[in-house]
Structure formats: C-alpha cells, structure tokens
Amino acid sequence: MMKYLSLPDNATRILPFYLAMEEYAARIIGEDDIFFMWQVEPTVIFGRNQLIDSEVNVDYCREHGIAFYRRRSGGGCVYADQDNIMFSYITRSDEVQTTFSRYTGAVASMLCRLGLNATASDRNDVLIDGRKVSGNAFYHIPGRSIVHGTMLFDTNMEHMLNAITPSREKLTSKGVQSVRSHITTLSEHLAMDIEAFKKHVRETLCDGEIKLTADDMAEIERLTLPYLEPPFLWGNDPRCEVTCGGRIEGVGSIHAAIELHHGKIRDLYLTGDFLPLCNDAREVLLNKLRGARLTAADLHTALDGCDAGQWILNLTNEQLITLLLTTH
C-alpha cells in the first residue's frame, strides 16, 4: 500500500507545481511508495521529446485561456482540467516495466472494485471495455521511479479535441476518425460524483498520510521555477539534413532528425510520444550510432549486442533500423 501525500490546503496550483511536488517526494521523502491526486485549471501538458508546434494548438490555447507546459517524462500530449484527475506515483525502484505494470495493475484493480471492466494495456494505459480512460508516463532519478497519468472522470471534450494537435498518422494507424472513439470517461460508467470517486481511490490504494509542511511547500515552489523557463518550455528544433520516422504499434510515434557529416551520423534528435526508459535515451542512442552510415548494414553493426528496448519501451532493433531508414 502507498502513503498519500497531502497538501496543507485545498488551493489549485499551476501544473508545474505538482510536477515539482513529484520531484520533491522522490528526492526528499523516504517512504517506499507515495501517491497523490491533483487537478488543474485547463492545461495542456506535453512530453519532453515532443515539439510544441507539432503537438499543441498554441493559438487555440491562448484564445481560450488554456495553459501549456512541458514535463520531464516522455509519452504524448494530454489535456487536463478540473474534471480530469491526475495521479502521481513515486516508488523506490529503477526497474521501469515492473514499476509500470505494478502501478497500472493496481489502478485497473481499483476500478474493477467499482464494477468496471478495467484492464491495463501493454503500453501502460488503463482501459474500460477496451477504451482508454488513463494514460501514463514515466521518468526516474537514481533509485526512484515516478509515474504520472490522467484519470478521465469527465472533461471538456471540445477543448481536448482542439487544444491538442494529434497527428493524422496517429489517428489513421489506430483506425479512428476522432479521439472520441477510443477514449472514455468514468462519468459514462459511474453514478458517483468526482469527490466520492477520489475518496474511493485514496481508500483503496493508500493506507496512511504524509502532510507537507510550510518548509516543504517553499522548496516545491523553488523546484517549480525551471519548468517555467522558456528554453525548457519551447525546447529546440534542430536543423538537420535528414528526417525520418513513423508510428510503431505498441511503441508510439518516433521521428528522428539526423545530421550527417560526410555521409555519417553526427547528431540525432528524437521527438514523439514514445516512452523512454532512461532520462538520456537520445544521448545513449546517439553514442551507439555516431559515425555510422545511414544504411541497414552500418546500423546493424552499430547496434550489435544492444537492445533498443532498453532505451525506448517495446522498441526492437529491427524496428529502430527500419524507422531510421524511412526518410522523408
């Protein structure tokens, strides 16, 4: 069972505060398993490997007062509001897939106790009757893993559909014409209100409480500041000679911008909603591929003895090589 991390008041804060709260819990609080829930005013949050202009409808967000922030974990872009509960789970573990499986399994079991047909998918989503109700992302610091995700109790569907810019490739590959056909909300299945549901979650998943102090809050506020810096928010869109990529079932979308020098790979930048299994997945992959020519033979040689699934969830070497050669 987990300990519930509680705030000293019921104020709603900006989304980066809760990301900083996760960091603080992971670095400072000694409990093995920590959990908390939070809600924000309308906000879009996108993954650390995503390009903001490709994922966020910035004009729409500004017009409708929707904030947008980048997080440190991988994965895709999501919309959150007061009807969309966010879950945060911090555990003493470095083993990514085991952590994901344990957490999503616990969430699915919690939903099943309400009579719902809930399951955990192999891409770390939680489904009800095959439709997504919770998506989750991951990152870790030494000795600690942080999983955070959505729980769609209800939401402003118009904002969800317009604030995020899903790629046509993603929609086509899933065989859907709109986001509505592959997500669901708890309000479609439950008679209870959102506060009653939150009470059920806490009572089911947690067996104790940790209350943050004024000193804790001040440090979390300090940790919030880097998320607000323009270089972190906007990231870098590098100028490269070759772009390649696509969507891989069970992995997600991966797009690579590759800089070549005398025909050999010199730099590499990855974007997409894939789930990296280490914080420096791009650097590790670049170190393996730097100096290789963009050919199947050279890429096989560069990756010999390696497993791409160690860096990006569910990715095989063959899939990575095929993707890197799918230039456009």
N, C-alpha and C positions, 0 to 999 in steps of 0.2 A: 504494500500500500504506500501511497505517496503522502507527503506533508503539503498542506495547502499554504501558499504564500499570500498573505493578505496585506492590503494597503491600510493606512490609518484613517482613510476617509473614502467617500464614495464619488469623489470628483472624477470626471472624464478627462483624460490627458491625451496629448498627441501620440500617434502611433510609435514614433521612435522611443518614447519613454518606456514603453513596455518591452521593446527590444533590448534597451539598456538594462531593464529590470531582469531580463533573462541572463544577460552577461554577468550582472552583479550576483545573481543567485548561483551561477556556475562557478564564479571565481572566489566568492567570499563565504557563502553559506555551506555548512559542512554536511547537510543531510544527503543521503544517497539518492533519494527520489523526491523531486519537488514539482508541484503542479500549480498553475493558476489560470484563471479565465479573465478576459478583458474585452471591452467593447470600445469603439471609437466613433467619432462623427464620420461622415462619408469620406473614405480614403481608399486610394489605390496603392498597393504595395507590390513591388516587382523584384525579381531575383537579382543576385549580384552579377550574374553573367548576361543579363539582358540589356538591350539598347532601349533607352527610354522612348525614343521616337518611334520605335517599331512596336512597342507594347502598350503605350499609354496614349490615349487621345487627350493630349495636353490642352488643346483648345476647349474641348467639352468640359474637362475637369475645371478649368479656370472659370468658364461661363457658369457652372453650376456649384461653385464653391467646394469642389472635391479636392482634398489634399492628395499628394502623391509622394512616396518615399521609397528609397531602395533599402533592402535588407542585406545582411551578410550571408545568408543561406542561398543555395541555388533554387531550382524549381521555377515555376511560372508566375504569372501576374494574376493577382486576385483583387477583388473589390470587397470592402468591408464597411459596415455601418452599424447602427445601434441594434439592429435585428440579427446581426451576424456575429456570433460569439467566437472569439479567438481563444485557442487553447495553447498553453506553453508547458512543455515538459522538459525538465533538466534532470539528468541522471549521471551517475558515476560510471562511465563506460566509454571505451574507444571503438567498440565494435558496432559499425553503422547498421548493418542489415538486421542484426539481432535486436538492436535498440528500436529500430523502426517497427519490426514485427511485433515485439512485445507491446509497444505503445498502441499501434493501430488495432491490435487484437484486443487490448483492454477497452479501447473506445467502442469497438464493434460490440463487445460483450455487454458493455454498459447500455448501449442502445437496444440490444436484444432483450434486456431485462424489462424494457418498456413494451415488449411485444412486437418489436420491429424486426424485419428480415434484413439484418445488417451483417455485412461481411467486410473483411479487409482485402484490398486488391494487391497484386504483386508490384504495383507502382506506388504503394503506400497511401492510397486513397481509402476512404471508408464509404461503402455503398449501401443504399437501401433499395432492395428489389432491383439491383443492377445499375442504379443511378447514383451519381456521386453526390454525397452530402458533406464530405470533409476531404480537403486536400492538405497534404503536409509536406514540409521541407525540413532540412537538417543542416546543421553545421556543428563543428566541435572545436573545443580548445583542449589542450593536453589534459587527459584524464576525465574530461566531461563531455557529454553529448547534449545538444539542445535540439529538440523537435518542436516545431510550432506549426499550427494549421488552423484552418477555418472550421466552423461548425455552422452550417446554414440553417438557422432556425426559421428565418424569413429574411427577405431583403427587398430593396428597391430594384426590381428586375430591369427597369428602363436604364437606371444608372449603371447596373452591372454590365449590360449589353453594350452601352455606348462609351463608358469611361475606359474600358479595355479594348485594345485593338487586336483581336485574335487573328492569326494568320489564316488565309484561305486554305493553306496546306493542312493546318491542324484540323479545321472543320471538315475538309474533304476526306482526310485519312480516317477520321472517326465515323464517316458516313452519316453526318448530321447536317441539317440545314440551319440550325440555330442552337445556341447554347441551351435553350430550354429543354431540348430533347434528351440531354444526357446529364442534367443535374436535377436534384430535388431539394425540397426544404422540409424541415421537421414539421412545420406548421401544416403541411399536407397530410401528415400521418398521425399527429398527436392532438389531443384535446386540451392539454395543459398549456399554461402560458409560459413565457420565457423565463420568468423568475423561478417558477416551480421546476422547470427543466434544469436550470443551473443548480438548484438545491439537490436534485437527483444526481447530477454529475458529481458534485462535491461529496455527497454521502456515499456514493458508490466507489469512487476512485481514491478517496483520501481518508486518513484516519487520525489526523492531527492538524495543527495550525502553527505557522510561524508568522509573527506580526512584525512588519517593518517599522523601524524607529525613525525619528526625525533625522538622525545622522545617516541612516541607510538611504533615506529619500534624497538627501543632499548629494550623496555620492552617485546615486542613479541619475539625478539631474545632470551631473557633470558628464557622465558616460553618454548622455543623450546628445551632447553637442556635436560629436563627429558625424552623426547621421544627418545633420542639418547643413554641413559644409557643401557648397556647390560642386567641388570636384568629386565627392563621393556620390552625390545625388545624380549628377549627369554622366559620370564616367567618361570613358574615352572611346571614340570611334576611330580606330586607326586606319591610316591609308595603306592599303595592301594591294598587291598585284593580282591575287587570285582569291576568289570567294567560292566556297563550296558548302555542301551540306544538304540536309533534308530532315525528314521525320522518321524515327525508328520506333516501331511498336514496342512498348514496354520500357523504352528509354526516354523518349520525348524528342523534341526538336533540338538539333545541334547544327549550328552554322559556324564555319571557320573562315577567318580572313587570314590569308597566308602571305607573308612577304618572302619572296625568293631572291637569292643573290647568286648569280652565275648558275641559275637553274636549281639551286639547293635551298632547302628551307632555312630561313634565318630567324623568322619570328612568326608567332601564331597567336591569334586572339579568338576565343570561343564565346559565342552567345547562344542563348536558347533557354528552354525550360527544363533541361536535363538536371539530374541531381548529382552533384559532385560528392565524392566520398572523402575528399580531403580539401582543406582550405586553399591549397596551392595546386589544384588539379591541372590548371593551364601550364604552370611552370614545370611540373613533373613531366607532362606530356611533351612540352617543347624541348626539354632536355633530352628526351628519347629520340625526337625526330630531327633536331637541329643537325644540319649537314646532309640530310638525306634528300635525294631527288624525289620529285613527286611522281613516282612510278610504283606499281604494285610490288615489284621485286625489292626496291630500296626500302619501302615502308615495311614489308615483311621482315627484312633483315633488321631494321631499326627496332622493331617490336619483338624480335625473337627473345623468348624467355620471359616476356612480360605478359600481363593480363590487364587489358583495358578496363575490365570490370573492377579493378582495384581503385580506379580513379573516378569512374563515372558509372553509376548504378546500372546494372544489367547490360552494359555495353561489351560486345566481344571484339577481339582484334579484327576479325573479318569485317564486321560492321563498320568499325572505325576506318579501315583502309578503303572500303567501298565508298564511305561518306567523303573522305578526303579527295577521292578521285572523281566525285560528282561535281565538277566545276561548272560555274555559270557566271 
